[in-house]
Amino acid sequence: MEEVGNAAGHAKSRSADAIAMSVWPSRGLELHGFEIKVSRKDWLTELKNPAKADPIAAYCDRWWIVVDSDTIVRDGELPRTWGLLVLRNGTLVTVREAEKRKPKVMDRSFLAVLLRKATEYRETMVPREEVNAMVAEKVETSLAASLAASAPAAADAVRVLGLAEKQLGVKFYEHRLPNIRKALDLMTDARILNFWLANIETAAKHAASAGKDLAALAERARSELGKPEEDPKEE
């Protein structure tokens, strides 16, 4: 939760840039507080009065400083129990682990702040069931569109395959598809399949044409060889 105050209403005196709570006992039901510093000057201002964080840090099991550069917080400057997270290449890296603190018992005013923040976030959230339904609908629509777009190419590929098999006198393959996913994968590749089958078709036509030329040449050769020998005395 972002911008969390230490108390509700006018009693608020301090806020944390972010508060996060682990909700799984196996990971420890800890409350973490985060203060973001975007410049060296910003950090030095905080460092002059670190106790200023206490009104809200007191409720946290761990307290962190978050920066986007290694130049903002220098060695030896962090208060003893504070941790340091640095943004490097888009990832937050733990430079120093925050020590476990003994948190103050949460009063109702601070609990009210957390519940109000949680409610604010909940109003902007979409239930998981709705997200899953939207994803499933999108997938089905995408599959249907891909199937419709690929069908003509697939039909053409099958036609060319049959023609090539007929001209060459061979069976390329027999394919049975166990589910629609594999069928869709095949149809998605239909344009590639159509390309090489078209090449087979062209090669087959050339072969047929060459065969006809060869048959004509053989016929001519047989005709020439079948003539009676001429008289060697005559030129």
Secondary structure, 3 states (H helix, E strand, C coil): CEEEECCCHHHCCCEEEEEEECCCHHHCCCEEEEEEECCHHHHHHHHHCHHHHHHHHCCCCEEEEEECCCCCCCCCCCCCCCEEEEEECCEEEEEECCCCCCCCCCCHHHHHHHHHHHHHHHHHCCCHHHHHHHHHHHHHHHHHHHHHHHHHHHHHHHHHHHHHHHHHCCCCCCCCCCCHHHHHHHHHCHHHHHHHHHHHHHHHHHHHHHHHHHHHHHHHHHHHHCCCCCCCCCC
